[in-house]
Amino acid sequence: MPRPVESPEQAEILFCPFCGDGFEGLTECPEHGLTLVAIDRLPRRGRSSPNEVDFFADPRMGRGGVLAGAALVLVGFFLPFVRARGIEASALEVAIDGAHNLWLTPVAAGVMLWVLSARRTRQAMRSARLAVLGLALAGAMPLIYTSRRIGVMAGSNDTEIAWLWGVAVIVAGLGIAALASVRLGGAAKGPG
C-alpha cells in the first residue's frame, strides 16, 4: 500500500526509479512498491522514446516475428534440403551446384534483417511493412522454382527424391516473416 507524504509542504513530485512515472504526495510507487526519488536521482535511460528501439534484436513493436522468420530462413539454408540417390544436400550445396537462383532466398532474409537494423522508429518500421512482405514472397519464388526443377529433373531420370526438413524450416521462416510484416511497427496508438 503506497504511503502518503505526511505534511503538505513535502508534497513535491517524486519518481519511481523503475518505471519513471511521477507521483505527487506519495513516497512509494503504487505499482512497484519502490521508494520514489527526486527527478535528479532517476537512473539514466538509453532509450530516447517509447516509439523507438535501441538495439537490432529488440523484438518489440512487431519486430520479433520478422527477426525469427529471417533467422529460420538462414538456418534452414544450411540444413538438409533434398535427398536423391542416397545423397543428401543442403540448400547451400544445391545453390553452389548450379541452382544459383536459390541464393536469392537467404539474400532476401538478410535484407529483412538489414531493414530491421536500419529502421528503428515505429513510423519507419510501419513504412517498411510492404517491403518485408515483398522480400518474404521474393525469397519463396526461387525456392518454388528450384524445387519444381529438381522434381522435373528427377522425374525424367526416374530418380526418387525426398524433401528434407531444411525445406520446411525455410518455408516456415518465410511464412512467419510474411505474417509478421503486417504487425511491423506495432499497432497505431489512439489519441490520449
N, C-alpha and C positions, 0 to 999 in steps of 0.2 A: 504494500500500500504506500503510495507516494506521501511523503511528509511535507506539509505546507511550511512555508517560512514563518517564523514566529512573529516578527514585527513588520509593519508595513514599510518602514524605511529601508528594509533589506530586500524589498520586492523588485529586484533587478532581473533581467532576463539571463538565465543560465542555460547551458547547452549540454546535451548528452554526448559524452566522448565516443560513443559507438555509432549512433545514427546521425548526430549533428543537429537534431531538432532542438529548438529553443523553447523554454518554458518560463513563464512568469509566475513567481510566487511558489515555486517548488524547489526542493533540494535533491530529489531523486527523479530519474526518468521513469514515467509511469509504465513504459513498455519494457524497458530493460532492467530496471531496478538499480541502475548505476548512479553514483553521486554526480550531480550536474556541476559543470565547471564554467568559469568565465570564458568568453569568446577567445581571448588571447592564450588560453591554456588548451584549446582544442588541438588534437593532433592534425598535422598537415595531411591532406589527401592529394594523391597524384591525379585523380580524375577531375577533369575540368568541367564536366557536365554530365548529367544523367542520360543525355541523348548521345553519348559518345563512348566508345570503348578504348581502353588503354593499350591492350596487348593483342597480338594477332589471333591467338587461340581462344579469345573470350567468346563463350557460347551464347551470351545474352543477345537479345534483340533478333532472334531468329537465325543467328549465325551457326548454331550448333549442328543443325541438320545438314547445312551446306558443307561445313567442315568435315563431319562424319562421312558424308557421301563421297566427297573428293578423296578422303583418306582411304576409304574402301576401294575405290577405283584404282588408286595407286598400288595398294597392297594386292588386290586381285590380279593386277598385271603380271605379278611375279609368281602367282600360284599356278598349279597345274590347270591347263586350259582345255587341252584335247588329247585323246589317245587314239592312235591308229597303228595297226600292225605291231602292237605291243610297245610302242614308243610314246612316251608322254612328253608334251611340250607346254611350256607356259606361253602366255600371250606375248611376252617379251621375245621368246625364241621364234614364235610364229612371225612376229614383226621383223625380226632380223633375217629370217629365212625367206623373205620375199613378199609378205603381206605388209608392205610399207605403209599403206593407209591406216593400219591398226595403231600406228604411232599417234594418230590424232586423238585417240581415246585418253591416254594419260596426259597428253598436252592440254586437252580440254579440262581435265581435273586440275592440272597445275595452274591454268589460267583462272579457274574458280578460286583457288587459294590466293592467287595474286589479287583478284578483285576484292577478296575479304581483307587482305593486308592493306590495300590502297584506300578502301572505303571504311572509315571508322565512325562516321556520324550516322545517325538514324536516317536522315534525309538522303545521304549519299548511298546508303545500303538499299533504301527503297527504290532509288533510281536505277539500281543495278539488277533488280528482280528479273526483268525480261532477258537481260544478258546472261544471267546464271541459268535460267531455263533454257535459253538457246544453246549454251555450252553443254548442258546435260544432254539435250537432243542431238547436238553435233557429235558428242562423244559416243552416242549409241549408233549412229549411222555407219561408221567404219566397222563396228563390232558386228552389226547385222550383215553388212556386205561380205566381210571376211568369213563369217560363219556360213553364209549361204554358198560362197565359192568353195570352201572346204567340203561342204556337203555334196555339191555338184561334182567336184573332182573325185571324191571318194566313191560316189555312186557310179561314175563312169569307169572306175577301176575295180569295181566290186570289192571295195575295202570297207570293213566295218569301222565306224568311228564312234567314240564315246566322248560326250561333252563332260568335262570335269568341273569341280566346284569353283575354280577360278572364274568361269563364265558367270556363275550365279553371284559371286561376290561383286564382280564388275557391274552386272545388271542391277543388283541391289543398290550399289553406291550411286549409280546414275539415277535410279528411281528416287532414292532418298533426296539427292541434291535437287532434282526437278520438283519434287513435292515441297521441299523446304524453301525453294526460291519464292514461293507465294508469301511466306511469312518473313522474308528477309527484311530487316529493319524494324520488325515488330509492328504491332497494331498502332494506328494513329490515336493519340490521346485527345480526348474531347476537351472543350473549354472548361476551365475550372480546375 
